[in-house]
Amino acid sequence: MDNKKSEKFKKARVTLPENLRPIYDGFVTQYTFHTTRLFGRGYVAYEVLASLVRDGWRPAADPLKETNQSG
């Protein structure tokens, strides 16, 4: 994924403890998918997403089929 090569992605990711990095990675992937689908551009505020993960953001449920990026 191109986002993982971004300096901004890396800068935000390194601020997280190791155990939260996979959650951040998934959040970035989903956020990028949905901003691209809805707005035609995969804009991501990496520091904001890292802050949300640090503050306790976690997926609460499995995605609905119509919004799932693999569905």
PyMOL Python script that loads the backbone (N, CA, C, O; Angstrom):
from pymol import cmd

cmd.read_pdbstr("""\
ATOM      1  N   MET A   1       0.841  -1.178   0.000  1.00  0.00           N
ATOM      2  CA  MET A   1       0.000   0.000   0.000  1.00  0.00           C
ATOM      3  C   MET A   1       0.884   1.238   0.000  1.00  0.00           C
ATOM      4  O   MET A   1       1.827   1.319   0.787  1.00  0.00           O
ATOM      5  N   ASP A   2       0.604   2.184  -0.849  1.00  0.00           N
ATOM      6  CA  ASP A   2       1.399   3.388  -0.960  1.00  0.00           C
ATOM      7  C   ASP A   2       1.474   4.183   0.339  1.00  0.00           C
ATOM      8  O   ASP A   2       2.493   4.809   0.629  1.00  0.00           O
ATOM      9  N   ASN A   3       0.390   4.157   1.123  1.00  0.00           N
ATOM     10  CA  ASN A   3       0.375   4.919   2.366  1.00  0.00           C
ATOM     11  C   ASN A   3       1.518   4.526   3.288  1.00  0.00           C
ATOM     12  O   ASN A   3       2.046   5.373   4.009  1.00  0.00           O
ATOM     13  N   LYS A   4       1.901   3.282   3.279  1.00  0.00           N
ATOM     14  CA  LYS A   4       2.954   2.812   4.169  1.00  0.00           C
ATOM     15  C   LYS A   4       4.318   3.340   3.764  1.00  0.00           C
ATOM     16  O   LYS A   4       5.271   3.247   4.538  1.00  0.00           O
ATOM     17  N   LYS A   5       4.425   3.887   2.578  1.00  0.00           N
ATOM     18  CA  LYS A   5       5.682   4.473   2.123  1.00  0.00           C
ATOM     19  C   LYS A   5       5.742   5.966   2.433  1.00  0.00           C
ATOM     20  O   LYS A   5       6.809   6.574   2.357  1.00  0.00           O
ATOM     21  N   SER A   6       4.617   6.548   2.775  1.00  0.00           N
ATOM     22  CA  SER A   6       4.533   7.969   3.045  1.00  0.00           C
ATOM     23  C   SER A   6       5.293   8.321   4.323  1.00  0.00           C
ATOM     24  O   SER A   6       5.207   7.613   5.326  1.00  0.00           O
ATOM     25  N   GLU A   7       6.029   9.411   4.270  1.00  0.00           N
ATOM     26  CA  GLU A   7       6.741   9.885   5.456  1.00  0.00           C
ATOM     27  C   GLU A   7       5.746  10.282   6.552  1.00  0.00           C
ATOM     28  O   GLU A   7       6.002  10.053   7.735  1.00  0.00           O
ATOM     29  N   LYS A   8       4.622  10.873   6.165  1.00  0.00           N
ATOM     30  CA  LYS A   8       3.613  11.265   7.152  1.00  0.00           C
ATOM     31  C   LYS A   8       3.011  10.035   7.820  1.00  0.00           C
ATOM     32  O   LYS A   8       2.764  10.038   9.026  1.00  0.00           O
ATOM     33  N   PHE A   9       2.774   8.979   7.033  1.00  0.00           N
ATOM     34  CA  PHE A   9       2.282   7.720   7.577  1.00  0.00           C
ATOM     35  C   PHE A   9       3.268   7.186   8.617  1.00  0.00           C
ATOM     36  O   PHE A   9       2.879   6.841   9.733  1.00  0.00           O
ATOM     37  N   LYS A  10       4.540   7.122   8.242  1.00  0.00           N
ATOM     38  CA  LYS A  10       5.572   6.586   9.125  1.00  0.00           C
ATOM     39  C   LYS A  10       5.741   7.435  10.377  1.00  0.00           C
ATOM     40  O   LYS A  10       5.905   6.902  11.475  1.00  0.00           O
ATOM     41  N   LYS A  11       5.701   8.742  10.216  1.00  0.00           N
ATOM     42  CA  LYS A  11       5.872   9.655  11.350  1.00  0.00           C
ATOM     43  C   LYS A  11       4.766   9.443  12.383  1.00  0.00           C
ATOM     44  O   LYS A  11       5.037   9.410  13.583  1.00  0.00           O
ATOM     45  N   ALA A  12       3.531   9.300  11.926  1.00  0.00           N
ATOM     46  CA  ALA A  12       2.417   9.075  12.844  1.00  0.00           C
ATOM     47  C   ALA A  12       2.481   7.669  13.439  1.00  0.00           C
ATOM     48  O   ALA A  12       2.219   7.478  14.626  1.00  0.00           O
ATOM     49  N   ARG A  13       2.829   6.696  12.614  1.00  0.00           N
ATOM     50  CA  ARG A  13       2.842   5.295  13.060  1.00  0.00           C
ATOM     51  C   ARG A  13       3.858   5.055  14.165  1.00  0.00           C
ATOM     52  O   ARG A  13       3.587   4.314  15.110  1.00  0.00           O
ATOM     53  N   VAL A  14       5.015   5.671  14.052  1.00  0.00           N
ATOM     54  CA  VAL A  14       6.093   5.449  15.023  1.00  0.00           C
ATOM     55  C   VAL A  14       5.742   6.014  16.407  1.00  0.00           C
ATOM     56  O   VAL A  14       6.380   5.648  17.394  1.00  0.00           O
ATOM     57  N   THR A  15       4.754   6.888  16.495  1.00  0.00           N
ATOM     58  CA  THR A  15       4.342   7.433  17.791  1.00  0.00           C
ATOM     59  C   THR A  15       3.497   6.445  18.589  1.00  0.00           C
ATOM     60  O   THR A  15       3.262   6.645  19.781  1.00  0.00           O
ATOM     61  N   LEU A  16       3.045   5.388  17.936  1.00  0.00           N
ATOM     62  CA  LEU A  16       2.185   4.397  18.588  1.00  0.00           C
ATOM     63  C   LEU A  16       2.996   3.240  19.162  1.00  0.00           C
ATOM     64  O   LEU A  16       4.039   2.881  18.614  1.00  0.00           O
ATOM     65  N   PRO A  17       2.528   2.658  20.254  1.00  0.00           N
ATOM     66  CA  PRO A  17       3.160   1.430  20.741  1.00  0.00           C
ATOM     67  C   PRO A  17       2.992   0.318  19.702  1.00  0.00           C
ATOM     68  O   PRO A  17       2.048   0.341  18.912  1.00  0.00           O
ATOM     69  N   GLU A  18       3.881  -0.626  19.707  1.00  0.00           N
ATOM     70  CA  GLU A  18       3.864  -1.731  18.733  1.00  0.00           C
ATOM     71  C   GLU A  18       2.504  -2.418  18.647  1.00  0.00           C
ATOM     72  O   GLU A  18       2.060  -2.766  17.552  1.00  0.00           O
ATOM     73  N   ASN A  19       1.835  -2.620  19.783  1.00  0.00           N
ATOM     74  CA  ASN A  19       0.569  -3.366  19.779  1.00  0.00           C
ATOM     75  C   ASN A  19      -0.573  -2.591  19.122  1.00  0.00           C
ATOM     76  O   ASN A  19      -1.583  -3.190  18.752  1.00  0.00           O
ATOM     77  N   LEU A  20      -0.433  -1.270  18.969  1.00  0.00           N
ATOM     78  CA  LEU A  20      -1.479  -0.474  18.329  1.00  0.00           C
ATOM     79  C   LEU A  20      -1.225  -0.239  16.841  1.00  0.00           C
ATOM     80  O   LEU A  20      -2.117   0.225  16.131  1.00  0.00           O
ATOM     81  N   ARG A  21      -0.053  -0.544  16.373  1.00  0.00           N
ATOM     82  CA  ARG A  21       0.278  -0.287  14.966  1.00  0.00           C
ATOM     83  C   ARG A  21      -0.567  -1.076  13.972  1.00  0.00           C
ATOM     84  O   ARG A  21      -0.944  -0.518  12.941  1.00  0.00           O
ATOM     85  N   PRO A  22      -0.885  -2.346  14.228  1.00  0.00           N
ATOM     86  CA  PRO A  22      -1.776  -3.057  13.297  1.00  0.00           C
ATOM     87  C   PRO A  22      -3.179  -2.438  13.242  1.00  0.00           C
ATOM     88  O   PRO A  22      -3.812  -2.429  12.186  1.00  0.00           O
ATOM     89  N   ILE A  23      -3.656  -1.930  14.357  1.00  0.00           N
ATOM     90  CA  ILE A  23      -4.963  -1.267  14.383  1.00  0.00           C
ATOM     91  C   ILE A  23      -4.905  -0.001  13.540  1.00  0.00           C
ATOM     92  O   ILE A  23      -5.809   0.267  12.749  1.00  0.00           O
ATOM     93  N   TYR A  24      -3.850   0.769  13.709  1.00  0.00           N
ATOM     94  CA  TYR A  24      -3.624   1.981  12.913  1.00  0.00           C
ATOM     95  C   TYR A  24      -3.544   1.643  11.423  1.00  0.00           C
ATOM     96  O   TYR A  24      -4.167   2.312  10.598  1.00  0.00           O
ATOM     97  N   ASP A  25      -2.782   0.611  11.084  1.00  0.00           N
ATOM     98  CA  ASP A  25      -2.634   0.206   9.678  1.00  0.00           C
ATOM     99  C   ASP A  25      -3.989  -0.107   9.050  1.00  0.00           C
ATOM    100  O   ASP A  25      -4.285   0.332   7.939  1.00  0.00           O
ATOM    101  N   GLY A  26      -4.811  -0.872   9.774  1.00  0.00           N
ATOM    102  CA  GLY A  26      -6.138  -1.206   9.271  1.00  0.00           C
ATOM    103  C   GLY A  26      -7.030   0.012   9.143  1.00  0.00           C
ATOM    104  O   GLY A  26      -7.783   0.136   8.177  1.00  0.00           O
ATOM    105  N   PHE A  27      -6.950   0.906  10.108  1.00  0.00           N
ATOM    106  CA  PHE A  27      -7.750   2.133  10.092  1.00  0.00           C
ATOM    107  C   PHE A  27      -7.368   2.987   8.884  1.00  0.00           C
ATOM    108  O   PHE A  27      -8.239   3.515   8.192  1.00  0.00           O
ATOM    109  N   VAL A  28      -6.073   3.119   8.632  1.00  0.00           N
ATOM    110  CA  VAL A  28      -5.602   3.887   7.472  1.00  0.00           C
ATOM    111  C   VAL A  28      -6.103   3.254   6.176  1.00  0.00           C
ATOM    112  O   VAL A  28      -6.547   3.959   5.270  1.00  0.00           O
ATOM    113  N   THR A  29      -6.032   1.940   6.086  1.00  0.00           N
ATOM    114  CA  THR A  29      -6.501   1.240   4.890  1.00  0.00           C
ATOM    115  C   THR A  29      -7.984   1.497   4.648  1.00  0.00           C
ATOM    116  O   THR A  29      -8.388   1.820   3.531  1.00  0.00           O
ATOM    117  N   GLN A  30      -8.787   1.355   5.688  1.00  0.00           N
ATOM    118  CA  GLN A  30     -10.229   1.585   5.549  1.00  0.00           C
ATOM    119  C   GLN A  30     -10.534   3.045   5.221  1.00  0.00           C
ATOM    120  O   GLN A  30     -11.361   3.331   4.355  1.00  0.00           O
ATOM    121  N   TYR A  31      -9.874   3.950   5.904  1.00  0.00           N
ATOM    122  CA  TYR A  31     -10.120   5.375   5.696  1.00  0.00           C
ATOM    123  C   TYR A  31      -9.751   5.775   4.266  1.00  0.00           C
ATOM    124  O   TYR A  31     -10.488   6.509   3.608  1.00  0.00           O
ATOM    125  N   THR A  32      -8.608   5.286   3.798  1.00  0.00           N
ATOM    126  CA  THR A  32      -8.173   5.577   2.431  1.00  0.00           C
ATOM    127  C   THR A  32      -9.175   5.041   1.422  1.00  0.00           C
ATOM    128  O   THR A  32      -9.539   5.733   0.471  1.00  0.00           O
ATOM    129  N   PHE A  33      -9.618   3.812   1.627  1.00  0.00           N
ATOM    130  CA  PHE A  33     -10.596   3.205   0.731  1.00  0.00           C
ATOM    131  C   PHE A  33     -11.856   4.067   0.641  1.00  0.00           C
ATOM    132  O   PHE A  33     -12.330   4.372  -0.453  1.00  0.00           O
ATOM    133  N   HIS A  34     -12.388   4.452   1.790  1.00  0.00           N
ATOM    134  CA  HIS A  34     -13.648   5.192   1.799  1.00  0.00           C
ATOM    135  C   HIS A  34     -13.510   6.623   1.279  1.00  0.00           C
ATOM    136  O   HIS A  34     -14.425   7.125   0.626  1.00  0.00           O
ATOM    137  N   THR A  35     -12.390   7.286   1.552  1.00  0.00           N
ATOM    138  CA  THR A  35     -12.227   8.634   0.992  1.00  0.00           C
ATOM    139  C   THR A  35     -12.052   8.568  -0.523  1.00  0.00           C
ATOM    140  O   THR A  35     -12.502   9.461  -1.241  1.00  0.00           O
ATOM    141  N   THR A  36     -11.409   7.530  -1.001  1.00  0.00           N
ATOM    142  CA  THR A  36     -11.276   7.360  -2.451  1.00  0.00           C
ATOM    143  C   THR A  36     -12.627   7.051  -3.081  1.00  0.00           C
ATOM    144  O   THR A  36     -12.982   7.624  -4.111  1.00  0.00           O
ATOM    145  N   ARG A  37     -13.382   6.147  -2.463  1.00  0.00           N
ATOM    146  CA  ARG A  37     -14.697   5.765  -2.985  1.00  0.00           C
ATOM    147  C   ARG A  37     -15.673   6.939  -2.981  1.00  0.00           C
ATOM    148  O   ARG A  37     -16.415   7.138  -3.943  1.00  0.00           O
ATOM    149  N   LEU A  38     -15.671   7.704  -1.911  1.00  0.00           N
ATOM    150  CA  LEU A  38     -16.645   8.784  -1.767  1.00  0.00           C
ATOM    151  C   LEU A  38     -16.229  10.098  -2.418  1.00  0.00           C
ATOM    152  O   LEU A  38     -17.070  10.849  -2.913  1.00  0.00           O
ATOM    153  N   PHE A  39     -14.927  10.369  -2.413  1.00  0.00           N
ATOM    154  CA  PHE A  39     -14.456  11.675  -2.875  1.00  0.00           C
ATOM    155  C   PHE A  39     -13.452  11.616  -4.015  1.00  0.00           C
ATOM    156  O   PHE A  39     -13.004  12.653  -4.504  1.00  0.00           O
ATOM    157  N   GLY A  40     -13.092  10.395  -4.445  1.00  0.00           N
ATOM    158  CA  GLY A  40     -12.161  10.244  -5.550  1.00  0.00           C
ATOM    159  C   GLY A  40     -10.713  10.502  -5.190  1.00  0.00           C
ATOM    160  O   GLY A  40      -9.852  10.564  -6.067  1.00  0.00           O
ATOM    161  N   ARG A  41     -10.443  10.652  -3.916  1.00  0.00           N
ATOM    162  CA  ARG A  41      -9.084  10.946  -3.464  1.00  0.00           C
ATOM    163  C   ARG A  41      -8.881  10.326  -2.097  1.00  0.00           C
ATOM    164  O   ARG A  41      -9.740  10.453  -1.225  1.00  0.00           O
ATOM    165  N   GLY A  42      -7.761   9.661  -1.898  1.00  0.00           N
ATOM    166  CA  GLY A  42      -7.498   8.972  -0.639  1.00  0.00           C
ATOM    167  C   GLY A  42      -6.800   9.816   0.395  1.00  0.00           C
ATOM    168  O   GLY A  42      -5.777   9.399   0.937  1.00  0.00           O
ATOM    169  N   TYR A  43      -7.325  10.995   0.686  1.00  0.00           N
ATOM    170  CA  TYR A  43      -6.710  11.864   1.696  1.00  0.00           C
ATOM    171  C   TYR A  43      -6.815  11.245   3.086  1.00  0.00           C
ATOM    172  O   TYR A  43      -7.877  10.766   3.483  1.00  0.00           O
ATOM    173  N   VAL A  44      -5.708  11.259   3.819  1.00  0.00           N
ATOM    174  CA  VAL A  44      -5.690  10.744   5.179  1.00  0.00           C
ATOM    175  C   VAL A  44      -4.898  11.703   6.064  1.00  0.00           C
ATOM    176  O   VAL A  44      -3.773  12.080   5.734  1.00  0.00           O
ATOM    177  N   ALA A  45      -5.488  12.088   7.179  1.00  0.00           N
ATOM    178  CA  ALA A  45      -4.778  12.862   8.201  1.00  0.00           C
ATOM    179  C   ALA A  45      -4.177  11.847   9.180  1.00  0.00           C
ATOM    180  O   ALA A  45      -4.803  11.494  10.179  1.00  0.00           O
ATOM    181  N   TYR A  46      -2.975  11.388   8.886  1.00  0.00           N
ATOM    182  CA  TYR A  46      -2.361  10.295   9.634  1.00  0.00           C
ATOM    183  C   TYR A  46      -2.240  10.583  11.123  1.00  0.00           C
ATOM    184  O   TYR A  46      -2.497   9.701  11.942  1.00  0.00           O
ATOM    185  N   GLU A  47      -1.855  11.794  11.486  1.00  0.00           N
ATOM    186  CA  GLU A  47      -1.711  12.124  12.904  1.00  0.00           C
ATOM    187  C   GLU A  47      -3.050  12.046  13.634  1.00  0.00           C
ATOM    188  O   GLU A  47      -3.105  11.639  14.795  1.00  0.00           O
ATOM    189  N   VAL A  48      -4.129  12.437  12.952  1.00  0.00           N
ATOM    190  CA  VAL A  48      -5.462  12.358  13.559  1.00  0.00           C
ATOM    191  C   VAL A  48      -5.844  10.902  13.780  1.00  0.00           C
ATOM    192  O   VAL A  48      -6.335  10.548  14.852  1.00  0.00           O
ATOM    193  N   LEU A  49      -5.624  10.051  12.777  1.00  0.00           N
ATOM    194  CA  LEU A  49      -5.961   8.633  12.936  1.00  0.00           C
ATOM    195  C   LEU A  49      -5.127   7.993  14.038  1.00  0.00           C
ATOM    196  O   LEU A  49      -5.646   7.192  14.815  1.00  0.00           O
ATOM    197  N   ALA A  50      -3.850   8.332  14.118  1.00  0.00           N
ATOM    198  CA  ALA A  50      -3.001   7.803  15.188  1.00  0.00           C
ATOM    199  C   ALA A  50      -3.513   8.261  16.553  1.00  0.00           C
ATOM    200  O   ALA A  50      -3.519   7.481  17.506  1.00  0.00           O
ATOM    201  N   SER A  51      -3.937   9.505  16.651  1.00  0.00           N
ATOM    202  CA  SER A  51      -4.486  10.013  17.912  1.00  0.00           C
ATOM    203  C   SER A  51      -5.761   9.270  18.299  1.00  0.00           C
ATOM    204  O   SER A  51      -5.959   8.939  19.468  1.00  0.00           O
ATOM    205  N   LEU A  52      -6.619   9.010  17.328  1.00  0.00           N
ATOM    206  CA  LEU A  52      -7.854   8.271  17.603  1.00  0.00           C
ATOM    207  C   LEU A  52      -7.551   6.859  18.105  1.00  0.00           C
ATOM    208  O   LEU A  52      -8.180   6.387  19.052  1.00  0.00           O
ATOM    209  N   VAL A  53      -6.600   6.193  17.477  1.00  0.00           N
ATOM    210  CA  VAL A  53      -6.212   4.844  17.916  1.00  0.00           C
ATOM    211  C   VAL A  53      -5.631   4.917  19.325  1.00  0.00           C
ATOM    212  O   VAL A  53      -5.969   4.096  20.177  1.00  0.00           O
ATOM    213  N   ARG A  54      -4.772   5.882  19.571  1.00  0.00           N
ATOM    214  CA  ARG A  54      -4.177   6.065  20.893  1.00  0.00           C
ATOM    215  C   ARG A  54      -5.250   6.334  21.954  1.00  0.00           C
ATOM    216  O   ARG A  54      -5.121   5.903  23.100  1.00  0.00           O
ATOM    217  N   ASP A  55      -6.305   7.045  21.563  1.00  0.00           N
ATOM    218  CA  ASP A  55      -7.393   7.377  22.492  1.00  0.00           C
ATOM    219  C   ASP A  55      -8.412   6.253  22.662  1.00  0.00           C
ATOM    220  O   ASP A  55      -9.378   6.404  23.409  1.00  0.00           O
ATOM    221  N   GLY A  56      -8.206   5.129  21.977  1.00  0.00           N
ATOM    222  CA  GLY A  56      -9.054   3.966  22.201  1.00  0.00           C
ATOM    223  C   GLY A  56      -9.930   3.548  21.036  1.00  0.00           C
ATOM    224  O   GLY A  56     -10.739   2.632  21.183  1.00  0.00           O
ATOM    225  N   TRP A  57      -9.794   4.193  19.877  1.00  0.00           N
ATOM    226  CA  TRP A  57     -10.624   3.791  18.733  1.00  0.00           C
ATOM    227  C   TRP A  57     -10.301   2.349  18.364  1.00  0.00           C
ATOM    228  O   TRP A  57      -9.140   1.961  18.232  1.00  0.00           O
ATOM    229  N   ARG A  58     -11.366   1.568  18.204  1.00  0.00           N
ATOM    230  CA  ARG A  58     -11.271   0.190  17.728  1.00  0.00           C
ATOM    231  C   ARG A  58     -12.528  -0.103  16.928  1.00  0.00           C
ATOM    232  O   ARG A  58     -13.574   0.488  17.197  1.00  0.00           O
ATOM    233  N   PRO A  59     -12.452  -1.006  15.944  1.00  0.00           N
ATOM    234  CA  PRO A  59     -13.673  -1.404  15.244  1.00  0.00           C
ATOM    235  C   PRO A  59     -14.656  -2.011  16.249  1.00  0.00           C
ATOM    236  O   PRO A  59     -14.277  -2.857  17.060  1.00  0.00           O
ATOM    237  N   ALA A  60     -15.895  -1.584  16.191  1.00  0.00           N
ATOM    238  CA  ALA A  60     -16.901  -2.080  17.131  1.00  0.00           C
ATOM    239  C   ALA A  60     -17.639  -3.305  16.601  1.00  0.00           C
ATOM    240  O   ALA A  60     -18.203  -4.082  17.372  1.00  0.00           O
ATOM    241  N   ALA A  61     -17.631  -3.471  15.292  1.00  0.00           N
ATOM    242  CA  ALA A  61     -18.362  -4.580  14.678  1.00  0.00           C
ATOM    243  C   ALA A  61     -17.764  -4.876  13.315  1.00  0.00           C
ATOM    244  O   ALA A  61     -16.977  -4.093  12.783  1.00  0.00           O
ATOM    245  N   ASP A  62     -18.144  -6.008  12.759  1.00  0.00           N
ATOM    246  CA  ASP A  62     -17.745  -6.318  11.394  1.00  0.00           C
ATOM    247  C   ASP A  62     -18.448  -5.359  10.446  1.00  0.00           C
ATOM    248  O   ASP A  62     -19.592  -4.978  10.692  1.00  0.00           O
ATOM    249  N   PRO A  63     -17.782  -4.964   9.366  1.00  0.00           N
ATOM    250  CA  PRO A  63     -18.414  -4.030   8.424  1.00  0.00           C
ATOM    251  C   PRO A  63     -19.619  -4.649   7.716  1.00  0.00           C
ATOM    252  O   PRO A  63     -19.682  -5.859   7.499  1.00  0.00           O
ATOM    253  N   LEU A  64     -20.557  -3.800   7.369  1.00  0.00           N
ATOM    254  CA  LEU A  64     -21.686  -4.233   6.557  1.00  0.00           C
ATOM    255  C   LEU A  64     -21.194  -4.561   5.166  1.00  0.00           C
ATOM    256  O   LEU A  64     -20.232  -3.953   4.696  1.00  0.00           O
ATOM    257  N   LYS A  65     -21.824  -5.501   4.498  1.00  0.00           N
ATOM    258  CA  LYS A  65     -21.369  -5.935   3.182  1.00  0.00           C
ATOM    259  C   LYS A  65     -21.272  -4.788   2.192  1.00  0.00           C
ATOM    260  O   LYS A  65     -20.300  -4.710   1.440  1.00  0.00           O
ATOM    261  N   GLU A  66     -22.279  -3.874   2.172  1.00  0.00           N
ATOM    262  CA  GLU A  66     -22.276  -2.809   1.174  1.00  0.00           C
ATOM    263  C   GLU A  66     -21.196  -1.754   1.392  1.00  0.00           C
ATOM    264  O   GLU A  66     -20.922  -0.970   0.483  1.00  0.00           O
ATOM    265  N   THR A  67     -20.571  -1.710   2.579  1.00  0.00           N
ATOM    266  CA  THR A  67     -19.499  -0.749   2.808  1.00  0.00           C
ATOM    267  C   THR A  67     -18.143  -1.414   2.939  1.00  0.00           C
ATOM    268  O   THR A  67     -17.126  -0.731   3.060  1.00  0.00           O
ATOM    269  N   ASN A  68     -18.117  -2.720   2.916  1.00  0.00           N
ATOM    270  CA  ASN A  68     -16.881  -3.457   3.056  1.00  0.00           C
ATOM    271  C   ASN A  68     -16.058  -3.347   1.774  1.00  0.00           C
ATOM    272  O   ASN A  68     -16.567  -3.583   0.678  1.00  0.00           O
ATOM    273  N   GLN A  69     -14.799  -2.992   1.919  1.00  0.00           N
ATOM    274  CA  GLN A  69     -13.955  -2.811   0.744  1.00  0.00           C
ATOM    275  C   GLN A  69     -13.691  -4.098  -0.029  1.00  0.00           C
ATOM    276  O   GLN A  69     -13.343  -4.048  -1.209  1.00  0.00           O
ATOM    277  N   SER A  70     -13.849  -5.243   0.616  1.00  0.00           N
ATOM    278  CA  SER A  70     -13.654  -6.506  -0.113  1.00  0.00           C
ATOM    279  C   SER A  70     -14.979  -7.063  -0.627  1.00  0.00           C
ATOM    280  O   SER A  70     -15.004  -8.092  -1.302  1.00  0.00           O
ATOM    281  N   GLY A  71     -16.080  -6.382  -0.308  1.00  0.00           N
ATOM    282  CA  GLY A  71     -17.391  -6.913  -0.694  1.00  0.00           C
ATOM    283  C   GLY A  71     -17.999  -6.193  -1.774  1.00  0.00           C
ATOM    284  O   GLY A  71     -19.103  -6.534  -2.199  1.00  0.00           O
TER     285      GLY A  71
END
""", "prot")
cmd.dss("prot")
cmd.show_as("cartoon", "prot")
cmd.util.cbc("prot")
cmd.orient("prot")
